[in-house]
Amino acid sequence: MTGPIEKAYGDIVYNFRYLSDKERESLFPEPSKYAIHFSSYAAEGNQYVPFLKKQLLDLGVVFEQRAVESVEELGNEGFDVVVNCAGLNAGKIAGDDTTMYPIRGVEAPWHKHFNYRDFSTFTIPKNESVVLGSVKQVNRFDTEITEEDRRDIWQRYEKLQPAMKVRFGE
């Protein structure tokens, strides 16, 4: 089968293929008509960035940490490289993204596969946890998750990963 997804991803990801009917039915209780598989690499920023920083420090790179309102402030100061590590404010400081929002996770170190469904529900495995999503709440920058948020995400997640089904709140 060749389609628009294969044209978009097939040449840039390793091991791309469409899942068979049997594979989709064995993986998902409510399988989509189409599903793809590919291999990818990921790095967790909270582990990889400190590793990279140590490598650079060992090479004599000097780091300067300070508050700035925009990266343009640094433009005339002669820096060879500017690394923007402002978290939720990174887009604002770069001046090009006001749509960044937080993503919250759950501890599940055995969960090793990324799943994505209907542009609204996904699981992203990390080394010791899984990020569940999504919460698409425009301009909500607080870190509090409500019971309504939690329940909505979990109910969608259970449909995607029925092996994780437990009574909510346990």
Buried (B, 14 or more C-beta within 10 A) or exposed (E): EEEEBBEEEBEEEEEBEBBEEEBBEEBBEEBEEEBBBEEEEEEEEEEEEEEEBEEBEEEEEEEEEEEEEEBEEBEEEEEEEEEEEBEEBBBBBBEEEEEBBEEBBBEBEEBEEBBBBEEEBBBBBBEEBBBBBBBEEEEEEEEEEEEEBBEBBBEBBBBBBEEBEEEEEE
